[in-house]
Amino acid sequence: MRDLTHLEYRRMPDLEKQLYGSSMCGDKTHGIFMLKSPTGRRLYCIASDGRGWEHVSVSIPGEPHCPSWEDMAYVKDQFWLPGECAVQFHPPKDKYVNTHPYVLHIWRPLECEIPVPGRELVGL
C-alpha cells in the first residue's frame, strides 16, 4: 500500500482513536479516511494491513447501497500505486462473511503477485 500521507487532510482521527485505542491513531498504512469520489459521493474508507494482506473497506455513509465501480476504482488509485494490482473477492459461500451489508473491500496480497487475465480475454 502506498504511503498515505497524501490523504492526511482526509483522515478522521477521532474515529481512529475509537478503533485503534484511546491514545493511538492511524499511521502511514493504517487509518480511517473520508474521501470524495469523482462521482460526488462521500466514501468512508478504512485502510489496514496484516497477516500478509493490505486491505481497504469502502462504504457510503448514510446510504443503503454499495459503492459503484467508479467509486472503487477511485479508492484503488488513492491507496495503491498505478502498477499495483488489487482485487475484490467473491468467496465460496462457506467462507462468506457479511458483517456490514453495504461495505465493499479491496485486497492486495503482500507475498505474491495477483495473476491477471490477458487483455485478449477481457475485450478488444
N, CA, C and O atoms as a GROMACS GRO file, in nm:
protein
  496
    1MET      N    1   0.085  -0.117   0.000
    1MET     CA    2   0.000   0.000   0.000
    1MET      C    3   0.090   0.123   0.000
    1MET      O    4   0.190   0.127   0.071
    2ARG      N    5   0.055   0.219  -0.077
    2ARG     CA    6   0.137   0.339  -0.084
    2ARG      C    7   0.130   0.415   0.046
    2ARG      O    8   0.038   0.396   0.126
    3ASP      N    9   0.228   0.500   0.069
    3ASP     CA   10   0.230   0.588   0.185
    3ASP      C   11   0.106   0.677   0.179
    3ASP      O   12   0.079   0.739   0.076
    4LEU      N   13   0.031   0.683   0.288
    4LEU     CA   14  -0.098   0.753   0.287
    4LEU      C   15  -0.089   0.899   0.330
    4LEU      O   16  -0.192   0.962   0.357
    5THR      N   17   0.031   0.954   0.338
    5THR     CA   18   0.042   1.093   0.383
    5THR      C   19  -0.029   1.191   0.288
    5THR      O   20  -0.068   1.299   0.331
    6HIS      N   21  -0.046   1.154   0.161
    6HIS     CA   22  -0.119   1.241   0.068
    6HIS      C   23  -0.267   1.250   0.105
    6HIS      O   24  -0.337   1.339   0.056
    7LEU      N   25  -0.316   1.159   0.189
    7LEU     CA   26  -0.455   1.162   0.233
    7LEU      C   27  -0.471   1.218   0.374
    7LEU      O   28  -0.580   1.214   0.432
    8GLU      N   29  -0.364   1.271   0.429
    8GLU     CA   30  -0.366   1.316   0.569
    8GLU      C   31  -0.480   1.414   0.597
    8GLU      O   32  -0.542   1.407   0.703
    9TYR      N   33  -0.507   1.503   0.505
    9TYR     CA   34  -0.613   1.603   0.525
    9TYR      C   35  -0.753   1.540   0.524
    9TYR      O   36  -0.849   1.605   0.564
   10ARG      N   37  -0.764   1.415   0.480
   10ARG     CA   38  -0.893   1.343   0.477
   10ARG      C   39  -0.906   1.243   0.593
   10ARG      O   40  -1.007   1.174   0.604
   11ARG      N   41  -0.804   1.237   0.678
   11ARG     CA   42  -0.803   1.144   0.791
   11ARG      C   43  -0.908   1.186   0.894
   11ARG      O   44  -0.938   1.304   0.910
   12MET      N   45  -0.963   1.084   0.966
   12MET     CA   46  -1.063   1.106   1.070
   12MET      C   47  -1.005   1.058   1.204
   12MET      O   48  -1.034   0.947   1.248
   13PRO      N   49  -0.923   1.142   1.270
   13PRO     CA   50  -0.851   1.099   1.390
   13PRO      C   51  -0.941   1.058   1.507
   13PRO      O   52  -0.905   0.968   1.582
   14ASP      N   53  -1.055   1.122   1.524
   14ASP     CA   54  -1.144   1.082   1.635
   14ASP      C   55  -1.194   0.939   1.618
   14ASP      O   56  -1.198   0.863   1.714
   15LEU      N   57  -1.231   0.902   1.496
   15LEU     CA   58  -1.274   0.764   1.471
   15LEU      C   59  -1.158   0.667   1.482
   15LEU      O   60  -1.175   0.554   1.528
   16GLU      N   61  -1.038   0.710   1.440
   16GLU     CA   62  -0.920   0.625   1.454
   16GLU      C   63  -0.892   0.595   1.600
   16GLU      O   64  -0.859   0.481   1.635
   17LYS      N   65  -0.904   0.694   1.686
   17LYS     CA   66  -0.882   0.672   1.829
   17LYS      C   67  -0.980   0.571   1.885
   17LYS      O   68  -0.944   0.489   1.969
   18GLN      N   69  -1.107   0.577   1.838
   18GLN     CA   70  -1.207   0.478   1.882
   18GLN      C   71  -1.170   0.338   1.834
   18GLN      O   72  -1.184   0.242   1.909
   19LEU      N   73  -1.123   0.327   1.709
   19LEU     CA   74  -1.092   0.196   1.651
   19LEU      C   75  -0.962   0.139   1.705
   19LEU      O   76  -0.956   0.022   1.742
   20TYR      N   77  -0.857   0.221   1.711
   20TYR     CA   78  -0.724   0.172   1.746
   20TYR      C   79  -0.688   0.186   1.894
   20TYR      O   80  -0.588   0.131   1.938
   21GLY      N   81  -0.770   0.258   1.970
   21GLY     CA   82  -0.741   0.277   2.112
   21GLY      C   83  -0.734   0.423   2.148
   21GLY      O   84  -0.714   0.508   2.061
   22SER      N   85  -0.751   0.454   2.273
   22SER     CA   86  -0.766   0.593   2.317
   22SER      C   87  -0.647   0.682   2.284
   22SER      O   88  -0.665   0.801   2.260
   23SER      N   89  -0.527   0.628   2.283
   23SER     CA   90  -0.411   0.713   2.257
   23SER      C   91  -0.350   0.691   2.119
   23SER      O   92  -0.252   0.757   2.085
   24MET      N   93  -0.407   0.601   2.039
   24MET     CA   94  -0.347   0.569   1.910
   24MET      C   95  -0.431   0.624   1.795
   24MET      O   96  -0.553   0.633   1.803
   25CYS      N   97  -0.362   0.660   1.691
   25CYS     CA   98  -0.428   0.697   1.565
   25CYS      C   99  -0.366   0.613   1.455
   25CYS      O  100  -0.277   0.532   1.480
   26GLY      N  101  -0.413   0.632   1.334
   26GLY     CA  102  -0.356   0.560   1.222
   26GLY      C  103  -0.214   0.607   1.196
   26GLY      O  104  -0.161   0.695   1.264
   27ASP      N  105  -0.153   0.545   1.094
   27ASP     CA  106  -0.018   0.581   1.056
   27ASP      C  107  -0.009   0.588   0.905
   27ASP      O  108  -0.109   0.617   0.838
   28LYS      N  109   0.108   0.562   0.849
   28LYS     CA  110   0.127   0.576   0.704
   28LYS      C  111   0.059   0.466   0.623
   28LYS      O  112   0.046   0.480   0.501
   29THR      N  113   0.016   0.357   0.687
   29THR     CA  114  -0.052   0.250   0.613
   29THR      C  115  -0.185   0.208   0.675
   29THR      O  116  -0.252   0.118   0.624
   30HIS      N  117  -0.224   0.271   0.785
   30HIS     CA  118  -0.350   0.239   0.852
   30HIS      C  119  -0.427   0.368   0.875
   30HIS      O  120  -0.368   0.475   0.894
   31GLY      N  121  -0.556   0.358   0.873
   31GLY     CA  122  -0.633   0.476   0.909
   31GLY      C  123  -0.774   0.475   0.856
   31GLY      O  124  -0.814   0.386   0.782
   32ILE      N  125  -0.846   0.577   0.897
   32ILE     CA  126  -0.984   0.597   0.854
   32ILE      C  127  -0.988   0.731   0.780
   32ILE      O  128  -0.938   0.832   0.830
   33PHE      N  129  -1.047   0.730   0.663
   33PHE     CA  130  -1.047   0.847   0.576
   33PHE      C  131  -1.186   0.869   0.518
   33PHE      O  132  -1.260   0.774   0.494
   34MET      N  133  -1.221   0.996   0.496
   34MET     CA  134  -1.343   1.030   0.425
   34MET      C  135  -1.299   1.094   0.294
   34MET      O  136  -1.246   1.205   0.293
   35LEU      N  137  -1.323   1.025   0.184
   35LEU     CA  138  -1.284   1.074   0.052
   35LEU      C  139  -1.407   1.120  -0.024
   35LEU      O  140  -1.519   1.076   0.004
   36LYS      N  141  -1.387   1.206  -0.120
   36LYS     CA  142  -1.494   1.244  -0.211
   36LYS      C  143  -1.456   1.194  -0.348
   36LYS      O  144  -1.356   1.237  -0.406
   37SER      N  145  -1.536   1.102  -0.401
   37SER     CA  146  -1.502   1.041  -0.530
   37SER      C  147  -1.540   1.135  -0.644
   37SER      O  148  -1.614   1.231  -0.623
   38PRO      N  149  -1.490   1.108  -0.765
   38PRO     CA  150  -1.528   1.188  -0.881
   38PRO      C  151  -1.678   1.182  -0.910
   38PRO      O  152  -1.731   1.270  -0.979
   39THR      N  153  -1.748   1.081  -0.858
   39THR     CA  154  -1.894   1.074  -0.877
   39THR      C  155  -1.966   1.168  -0.781
   39THR      O  156  -2.088   1.184  -0.790
   40GLY      N  157  -1.891   1.232  -0.689
   40GLY     CA  158  -1.951   1.323  -0.593
   40GLY      C  159  -1.990   1.258  -0.462
   40GLY      O  160  -2.033   1.327  -0.369
   41ARG      N  161  -1.976   1.125  -0.453
   41ARG     CA  162  -2.012   1.055  -0.330
   41ARG      C  163  -1.904   1.072  -0.224
   41ARG      O  164  -1.785   1.078  -0.255
   42ARG      N  165  -1.946   1.078  -0.098
   42ARG     CA  166  -1.852   1.070   0.014
   42ARG      C  167  -1.828   0.922   0.039
   42ARG      O  168  -1.922   0.844   0.046
   43LEU      N  169  -1.702   0.884   0.052
   43LEU     CA  170  -1.665   0.745   0.072
   43LEU      C  171  -1.590   0.731   0.203
   43LEU      O  172  -1.490   0.798   0.227
   44TYR      N  173  -1.639   0.644   0.288
   44TYR     CA  174  -1.579   0.614   0.417
   44TYR      C  175  -1.486   0.496   0.395
   44TYR      O  176  -1.531   0.388   0.358
   45CYS      N  177  -1.356   0.515   0.419
   45CYS     CA  178  -1.255   0.413   0.389
   45CYS      C  179  -1.174   0.380   0.513
   45CYS      O  180  -1.126   0.470   0.582
   46ILE      N  181  -1.158   0.251   0.540
   46ILE     CA  182  -1.070   0.206   0.649
   46ILE      C  183  -0.959   0.125   0.586
   46ILE      O  184  -0.983   0.022   0.523
   47ALA      N  185  -0.834   0.172   0.602
   47ALA     CA  186  -0.717   0.106   0.545
   47ALA      C  187  -0.642   0.032   0.655
   47ALA      O  188  -0.625   0.083   0.766
   48SER      N  189  -0.598  -0.089   0.622
   48SER     CA  190  -0.523  -0.169   0.719
   48SER      C  191  -0.435  -0.268   0.645
   48SER      O  192  -0.447  -0.287   0.524
   49ASP      N  193  -0.345  -0.332   0.720
   49ASP     CA  194  -0.270  -0.445   0.667
   49ASP      C  195  -0.241  -0.541   0.781
   49ASP      O  196  -0.239  -0.503   0.898
   50GLY      N  197  -0.220  -0.663   0.745
   50GLY     CA  198  -0.191  -0.765   0.844
   50GLY      C  199  -0.209  -0.903   0.786
   50GLY      O  200  -0.283  -0.922   0.689
   51ARG      N  201  -0.140  -1.000   0.845
   51ARG     CA  202  -0.146  -1.140   0.801
   51ARG      C  203  -0.119  -1.154   0.652
   51ARG      O  204  -0.178  -1.240   0.585
   52GLY      N  205  -0.030  -1.070   0.599
   52GLY     CA  206   0.011  -1.082   0.460
   52GLY      C  207  -0.080  -1.013   0.359
   52GLY      O  208  -0.065  -1.035   0.239
   53TRP      N  209  -0.173  -0.929   0.406
   53TRP     CA  210  -0.266  -0.862   0.315
   53TRP      C  211  -0.275  -0.713   0.344
   53TRP      O  212  -0.269  -0.671   0.460
   54GLU      N  213  -0.290  -0.635   0.239
   54GLU     CA  214  -0.331  -0.495   0.251
   54GLU      C  215  -0.480  -0.493   0.221
   54GLU      O  216  -0.529  -0.572   0.140
   55HIS      N  217  -0.553  -0.401   0.285
   55HIS     CA  218  -0.699  -0.404   0.277
   55HIS      C  219  -0.756  -0.264   0.294
   55HIS      O  220  -0.708  -0.187   0.377
   56VAL      N  221  -0.858  -0.232   0.215
   56VAL     CA  222  -0.936  -0.110   0.235
   56VAL      C  223  -1.083  -0.148   0.225
   56VAL      O  224  -1.126  -0.208   0.126
   57SER      N  225  -1.160  -0.112   0.327
   57SER     CA  226  -1.306  -0.130   0.321
   57SER      C  227  -1.366   0.005   0.282
   57SER      O  228  -1.317   0.110   0.322
   58VAL      N  229  -1.473   0.000   0.203
   58VAL     CA  230  -1.531   0.122   0.147
   58VAL      C  231  -1.682   0.118   0.163
   58VAL      O  232  -1.747   0.018   0.128
   59SER      N  233  -1.739   0.226   0.215
   59SER     CA  234  -1.884   0.238   0.225
   59SER      C  235  -1.924   0.383   0.198
   59SER      O  236  -1.839   0.472   0.195
   60ILE      N  237  -2.053   0.404   0.180
   60ILE     CA  238  -2.107   0.538   0.158
   60ILE      C  239  -2.188   0.572   0.282
   60ILE      O  240  -2.294   0.514   0.304
   61PRO      N  241  -2.140   0.666   0.364
   61PRO     CA  242  -2.210   0.694   0.490
   61PRO      C  243  -2.354   0.739   0.468
   61PRO      O  244  -2.382   0.828   0.387
   62GLY      N  245  -2.444   0.676   0.543
   62GLY     CA  246  -2.585   0.714   0.538
   62GLY      C  247  -2.661   0.665   0.416
   62GLY      O  248  -2.778   0.698   0.400
   63GLU      N  249  -2.597   0.586   0.331
   63GLU     CA  250  -2.663   0.538   0.209
   63GLU      C  251  -2.683   0.387   0.215
   63GLU      O  252  -2.591   0.314   0.252
   64PRO      N  253  -2.802   0.339   0.182
   64PRO     CA  254  -2.828   0.194   0.184
   64PRO      C  255  -2.793   0.125   0.054
   64PRO      O  256  -2.871   0.044   0.003
   65HIS      N  257  -2.675   0.154  -0.002
   65HIS     CA  258  -2.627   0.082  -0.120
   65HIS      C  259  -2.475   0.082  -0.122
   65HIS      O  260  -2.410   0.161  -0.052
   66CYS      N  261  -2.421  -0.006  -0.202
   66CYS     CA  262  -2.276  -0.023  -0.211
   66CYS      C  263  -2.214   0.083  -0.301
   66CYS      O  264  -2.282   0.140  -0.386
   67PRO      N  265  -2.085   0.108  -0.283
   67PRO     CA  266  -2.014   0.197  -0.375
   67PRO      C  267  -2.017   0.143  -0.518
   67PRO      O  268  -2.028   0.022  -0.539
   68SER      N  269  -2.008   0.233  -0.615
   68SER     CA  270  -2.008   0.194  -0.757
   68SER      C  271  -1.869   0.149  -0.801
   68SER      O  272  -1.772   0.162  -0.727
   69TRP      N  273  -1.863   0.096  -0.923
   69TRP     CA  274  -1.733   0.060  -0.982
   69TRP      C  275  -1.643   0.183  -0.987
   69TRP      O  276  -1.525   0.175  -0.953
   70GLU      N  277  -1.697   0.298  -1.029
   70GLU     CA  278  -1.618   0.421  -1.037
   70GLU      C  279  -1.564   0.460  -0.899
   70GLU      O  280  -1.448   0.502  -0.887
   71ASP      N  281  -1.647   0.447  -0.796
   71ASP     CA  282  -1.602   0.476  -0.659
   71ASP      C  283  -1.486   0.385  -0.620
   71ASP      O  284  -1.386   0.431  -0.566
   72MET      N  285  -1.501   0.256  -0.645
   72MET     CA  286  -1.399   0.159  -0.605
   72MET      C  287  -1.270   0.179  -0.683
   72MET      O  288  -1.161   0.165  -0.627
   73ALA      N  289  -1.279   0.212  -0.812
   73ALA     CA  290  -1.159   0.239  -0.892
   73ALA      C  291  -1.087   0.362  -0.838
   73ALA      O  292  -0.964   0.364  -0.833
   74TYR      N  293  -1.162   0.463  -0.798
   74TYR     CA  294  -1.102   0.584  -0.739
   74TYR      C  295  -1.029   0.549  -0.609
   74TYR      O  296  -0.917   0.594  -0.588
   75VAL      N  297  -1.092   0.470  -0.523
   75VAL     CA  298  -1.030   0.430  -0.396
   75VAL      C  299  -0.903   0.350  -0.423
   75VAL      O  300  -0.801   0.373  -0.358
   76LYS      N  301  -0.908   0.257  -0.517
   76LYS     CA  302  -0.788   0.178  -0.550
   76LYS      C  303  -0.673   0.270  -0.587
   76LYS      O  304  -0.560   0.249  -0.544
   77ASP      N  305  -0.701   0.373  -0.666
   77ASP     CA  306  -0.597   0.466  -0.709
   77ASP      C  307  -0.544   0.551  -0.594
   77ASP      O  308  -0.429   0.597  -0.599
   78GLN      N  309  -0.623   0.574  -0.492
   78GLN     CA  310  -0.578   0.653  -0.377
   78GLN      C  311  -0.489   0.574  -0.284
   78GLN      O  312  -0.398   0.630  -0.221
   79PHE      N  313  -0.514   0.443  -0.273
   79PHE     CA  314  -0.442   0.362  -0.175
   79PHE      C  315  -0.330   0.277  -0.233
   79PHE      O  316  -0.243   0.231  -0.159
   80TRP      N  317  -0.330   0.255  -0.365
   80TRP     CA  318  -0.224   0.175  -0.428
   80TRP      C  319  -0.168   0.250  -0.548
   80TRP      O  320  -0.233   0.336  -0.605
   81LEU      N  321  -0.046   0.214  -0.584
   81LEU     CA  322   0.020   0.276  -0.698
   81LEU      C  323  -0.038   0.223  -0.829
   81LEU      O  324  -0.097   0.115  -0.830
   82PRO      N  325  -0.023   0.296  -0.939
   82PRO     CA  326  -0.082   0.253  -1.067
   82PRO      C  327  -0.037   0.115  -1.113
   82PRO      O  328  -0.116   0.044  -1.176
   83GLY      N  329   0.085   0.074  -1.083
   83GLY     CA  330   0.135  -0.056  -1.126
   83GLY      C  331   0.100  -0.171  -1.034
   83GLY      O  332   0.136  -0.285  -1.061
   84GLU      N  333   0.029  -0.144  -0.926
   84GLU     CA  334  -0.007  -0.248  -0.830
   84GLU      C  335  -0.148  -0.299  -0.858
   84GLU      O  336  -0.239  -0.221  -0.884
   85CYS      N  337  -0.163  -0.431  -0.852
   85CYS     CA  338  -0.292  -0.494  -0.874
   85CYS      C  339  -0.358  -0.518  -0.738
   85CYS      O  340  -0.294  -0.568  -0.645
   86ALA      N  341  -0.484  -0.484  -0.727
   86ALA     CA  342  -0.564  -0.510  -0.607
   86ALA      C  343  -0.699  -0.564  -0.655
   86ALA      O  344  -0.742  -0.534  -0.767
   87VAL      N  345  -0.766  -0.643  -0.572
   87VAL     CA  346  -0.887  -0.713  -0.617
   87VAL      C  347  -1.000  -0.704  -0.516
   87VAL      O  348  -0.980  -0.673  -0.398
   88GLN      N  349  -1.121  -0.732  -0.566
   88GLN     CA  350  -1.238  -0.758  -0.484
   88GLN      C  351  -1.267  -0.907  -0.500
   88GLN      O  352  -1.264  -0.960  -0.612
   89PHE      N  353  -1.296  -0.975  -0.390
   89PHE     CA  354  -1.320  -1.118  -0.394
   89PHE      C  355  -1.469  -1.151  -0.386
   89PHE      O  356  -1.547  -1.080  -0.324
   90HIS      N  357  -1.505  -1.261  -0.451
   90HIS     CA  358  -1.635  -1.324  -0.436
   90HIS      C  359  -1.607  -1.464  -0.385
   90HIS      O  360  -1.592  -1.557  -0.464
   91PRO      N  361  -1.599  -1.480  -0.252
   91PRO     CA  362  -1.556  -1.608  -0.194
   91PRO      C  363  -1.663  -1.716  -0.206
   91PRO      O  364  -1.779  -1.686  -0.234
   92PRO      N  365  -1.625  -1.843  -0.186
   92PRO     CA  366  -1.724  -1.951  -0.182
   92PRO      C  367  -1.823  -1.924  -0.068
   92PRO      O  368  -1.787  -1.862   0.032
   93LYS      N  369  -1.945  -1.968  -0.083
   93LYS     CA  370  -2.050  -1.943   0.016
   93LYS      C  371  -2.008  -1.985   0.157
   93LYS      O  372  -2.043  -1.918   0.253
   94ASP      N  373  -1.935  -2.095   0.170
   94ASP     CA  374  -1.899  -2.142   0.304
   94ASP      C  375  -1.791  -2.056   0.370
   94ASP      O  376  -1.761  -2.074   0.488
   95LYS      N  377  -1.732  -1.961   0.295
   95LYS     CA  378  -1.632  -1.870   0.352
   95LYS      C  379  -1.680  -1.725   0.351
   95LYS      O  380  -1.604  -1.634   0.383
   96TYR      N  381  -1.803  -1.705   0.315
   96TYR     CA  382  -1.858  -1.571   0.300
   96TYR      C  383  -1.888  -1.509   0.436
   96TYR      O  384  -1.944  -1.574   0.524
   97VAL      N  385  -1.849  -1.384   0.454
   97VAL     CA  386  -1.878  -1.307   0.576
   97VAL      C  387  -1.941  -1.175   0.531
   97VAL      O  388  -1.888  -1.107   0.442
   98ASN      N  389  -2.052  -1.138   0.591
   98ASN     CA  390  -2.118  -1.012   0.556
   98ASN      C  391  -2.159  -0.941   0.684
   98ASN      O  392  -2.276  -0.940   0.721
   99THR      N  393  -2.061  -0.881   0.752
   99THR     CA  394  -2.087  -0.812   0.877
   99THR      C  395  -2.161  -0.681   0.853
   99THR      O  396  -2.249  -0.644   0.931
  100HIS      N  397  -2.126  -0.611   0.747
  100HIS     CA  398  -2.188  -0.483   0.713
  100HIS      C  399  -2.235  -0.492   0.567
  100HIS      O  400  -2.152  -0.496   0.476
  101PRO      N  401  -2.366  -0.494   0.543
  101PRO     CA  402  -2.419  -0.526   0.410
  101PRO      C  403  -2.384  -0.432   0.296
  101PRO      O  404  -2.389  -0.475   0.181
  102TYR      N  405  -2.347  -0.307   0.321
  102TYR     CA  406  -2.320  -0.215   0.210
  102TYR      C  407  -2.174  -0.173   0.204
  102TYR      O  408  -2.142  -0.065   0.154
  103VAL      N  409  -2.085  -0.258   0.254
  103VAL     CA  410  -1.941  -0.232   0.251
  103VAL      C  411  -1.875  -0.324   0.149
  103VAL      O  412  -1.901  -0.444   0.147
  104LEU      N  413  -1.791  -0.267   0.064
  104LEU     CA  414  -1.710  -0.346  -0.030
  104LEU      C  415  -1.564  -0.337   0.014
  104LEU      O  416  -1.525  -0.245   0.086
  105HIS      N  417  -1.484  -0.434  -0.030
  105HIS     CA  418  -1.346  -0.445   0.015
  105HIS      C  419  -1.252  -0.462  -0.103
  105HIS      O  420  -1.284  -0.528  -0.202
  106ILE      N  421  -1.133  -0.400  -0.092
  106ILE     CA  422  -1.026  -0.417  -0.189
  106ILE      C  423  -0.909  -0.480  -0.115
  106ILE      O  424  -0.874  -0.438  -0.004
  107TRP      N  425  -0.849  -0.582  -0.176
  107TRP     CA  426  -0.741  -0.659  -0.113
  107TRP      C  427  -0.620  -0.665  -0.204
  107TRP      O  428  -0.632  -0.660  -0.327
  108ARG      N  429  -0.502  -0.675  -0.143
  108ARG     CA  430  -0.378  -0.699  -0.216
  108ARG      C  431  -0.286  -0.784  -0.129
  108ARG      O  432  -0.252  -0.744  -0.017
  109PRO      N  433  -0.245  -0.902  -0.179
  109PRO     CA  434  -0.152  -0.984  -0.101
  109PRO      C  435  -0.012  -0.924  -0.104
  109PRO      O  436   0.028  -0.863  -0.203
  110LEU      N  437   0.062  -0.942   0.005
  110LEU     CA  438   0.197  -0.887   0.014
  110LEU      C  439   0.304  -0.984  -0.036
  110LEU      O  440   0.412  -0.941  -0.075
  111GLU      N  441   0.275  -1.113  -0.034
  111GLU     CA  442   0.380  -1.212  -0.060
  111GLU      C  443   0.372  -1.278  -0.198
  111GLU      O  444   0.451  -1.368  -0.228
  112CYS      N  445   0.279  -1.236  -0.280
  112CYS     CA  446   0.272  -1.291  -0.416
  112CYS      C  447   0.208  -1.189  -0.508
  112CYS      O  448   0.143  -1.094  -0.463
  113GLU      N  449   0.226  -1.210  -0.637
  113GLU     CA  450   0.164  -1.124  -0.736
  113GLU      C  451   0.031  -1.185  -0.779
  113GLU      O  452   0.021  -1.306  -0.798
  114ILE      N  453  -0.070  -1.103  -0.795
  114ILE     CA  454  -0.202  -1.149  -0.837
  114ILE      C  455  -0.198  -1.177  -0.987
  114ILE      O  456  -0.162  -1.088  -1.065
  115PRO      N  457  -0.234  -1.299  -1.029
  115PRO     CA  458  -0.240  -1.324  -1.174
  115PRO      C  459  -0.354  -1.244  -1.237
  115PRO      O  460  -0.461  -1.231  -1.178
  116VAL      N  461  -0.330  -1.193  -1.356
  116VAL     CA  462  -0.428  -1.113  -1.427
  116VAL      C  463  -0.451  -1.176  -1.564
  116VAL      O  464  -0.354  -1.209  -1.632
  117PRO      N  465  -0.578  -1.193  -1.606
  117PRO     CA  466  -0.603  -1.249  -1.739
  117PRO      C  467  -0.547  -1.158  -1.848
  117PRO      O  468  -0.540  -1.037  -1.831
  118GLY      N  469  -0.507  -1.218  -1.959
  118GLY     CA  470  -0.457  -1.139  -2.072
  118GLY      C  471  -0.565  -1.047  -2.125
  118GLY      O  472  -0.684  -1.076  -2.114
  119ARG      N  473  -0.523  -0.937  -2.183
  119ARG     CA  474  -0.618  -0.840  -2.237
  119ARG      C  475  -0.715  -0.901  -2.339
  119ARG      O  476  -0.832  -0.864  -2.346
  120GLU      N  477  -0.662  -0.996  -2.418
  120GLU     CA  478  -0.746  -1.058  -2.521
  120GLU      C  479  -0.862  -1.137  -2.463
  120GLU      O  480  -0.960  -1.164  -2.532
  121LEU      N  481  -0.852  -1.175  -2.337
  121LEU     CA  482  -0.962  -1.247  -2.271
  121LEU      C  483  -1.069  -1.153  -2.217
  121LEU      O  484  -1.182  -1.195  -2.191
  122VAL      N  485  -1.033  -1.027  -2.202
  122VAL     CA  486  -1.125  -0.931  -2.144
  122VAL      C  487  -1.203  -0.857  -2.254
  122VAL      O  488  -1.324  -0.840  -2.242
  123GLY      N  489  -1.137  -0.814  -2.358
  123GLY     CA  490  -1.203  -0.743  -2.468
  123GLY      C  491  -1.101  -0.685  -2.561
  123GLY      O  492  -0.980  -0.693  -2.538
  124LEU      N  493  -1.150  -0.626  -2.667
  124LEU     CA  494  -1.062  -0.566  -2.769
  124LEU      C  495  -1.007  -0.434  -2.724
  124LEU      O  496  -0.931  -0.370  -2.796
   0.00000   0.00000   0.00000
